[in-house]
Amino acid sequence: MRLLSAERLKALANLTGSDSAAIELHQETLRLGSALMHVTATVEIALRNAVCDNLSQHFGVPNWLTQTPVSFQWREPERKKVEQALDSARRAEYSKLSQAEKAALDVLAYPEGRPPNTSHLKRSKDRRKRIVVTEGKVIAELTLYFWKRLYGPEYDQTLWRTTLKRTFPDKTIKRAEIAAQLEHVYQTRNRLAHHEPVLHKRLEDTVRAIEFVIQRLEAKTPNGEMPLARLLENDLVDVKAKAVTLRARLDAYRLG
């Protein structure tokens, strides 16, 4: 059995002329990706918390994510993501219940009695709808895709101008610039989640995007001393060092 496919190693094998060298470089690429994933995960959490704090204050109502005020509506893609996140949170809670506790939900799901021939799948779905989960658990199910979308042009009037600009209060930057940098982080996060390499220009663009966010999130001017920037300072140094080492090894093969 091949642990790594020939297709996955093809580019590195062609470069090095050696399967063993290709595998070694592949593992080094994964180690770089792992270090970078740690950074993007922290950025995602910080952005999510900043947005949630901002919108919670702006809407001024509990459960603003699932029960927004009548003056605001999610666009269809975001509405679906919220529904999916709510269902995922309920599934997680449902899986922790005993069989007796699950059966007890029938009283809430079917106050007039369970209809005959109700399938097991529908019964589970109807039960889950009666589970109350906290807003925090729903938020935890939403990915960076959702949060970066809130800085898109679709929400320029309803969110950015009314409140979200306070999450990036530097008046010299535009919403579109923030959206572009978040897109870099998002695309890289997805590649890393699928164990794809992030190298060269893509890596450089990602590091610049990360530095843009961590120096400007809740900062009136770019500031490398912001808590998030300081938290990730050593991690970014590690990412850059690993990238330099890996690039030197790749270049040695190209020029050799």
Secondary structure, DSSP 8 states (H G I E B T S, - for coil): --SS-HHHHHHHHHHHS-HHHHHHHHHHHHHHHHHHHHHHHHHHHHHHHHHHHHHHHHH-STTTTTS--TT----HHHHHHHHHHHHHHHHHHHHTS-HHHHHHTHHHH-TT---TT--HHHHHHHHHTT----HHHHHHH--HHHHHHTTSGGGIIIIITTTGGGGS--TTS-HHHHHHHHHHHHHHHHHHHTT----HHHHHHHHHHHHHHHHHTT-SS--TTSHHHHHHHHHHHHHHHHHHHHHHHHHHHHH-
